[in-house]
Amino acid sequence: MRRDIPQEWVELMSRRGIGSLRQLAAASNISHTAIARIVHGEGTAKDESLQQLAAALQVPPATVYAIVGARVSGDLDPYTPPAEAARLSPRERKAVDELIRLLVDQKPLTNDVPLPKDAYSLAASKGPNRGRAAKEDADALGEESQDPQG
């Protein structure tokens, strides 16, 4: 199934003579799949990818960041840890740094997709229940059930 390219991307691409996501992928040296996810606002994109897109489209990185709803590096004041951070050991500081990287890497470009209300509904939606049919097949073959009531 082919999805339409959002208009803001079409405008940027057409200025450069790029007519498809595959052409944009080639021009930016990013996989077609990654380009499609970025353009359609799915998942997260690395800063490097967004900057490669901006270069391929010959626009400022802020333009691409604005379209995907991400902050441009330098948009905010640099992060300064609270004074209490001076009491952290080098190992603890590395852990905090890694946590910050993890939070940034996991930040979605668009609103989160709502998940099912409970984990069971997700697991239950994977396909039909074969339990009863398997029991009937076993009974037809004369195999004993492991169920103490059946």
LINSULGI-V701047 format. One record per helix or strand. SS is the DSSP state (A for helix, B for strand). FROM is the first residue (numbers start at 1). TO is the last residue. If there is no record, write none. Layout:
ss=SS from=FROM to=TO
ss=SS from=FROM to=TO
This chain:
ss=A from=7 to=15
ss=A from=21 to=28
ss=A from=32 to=39
ss=A from=47 to=57
ss=A from=61 to=68
ss=A from=83 to=87
ss=A from=90 to=105
ss=A from=119 to=124
ss=A from=131 to=140
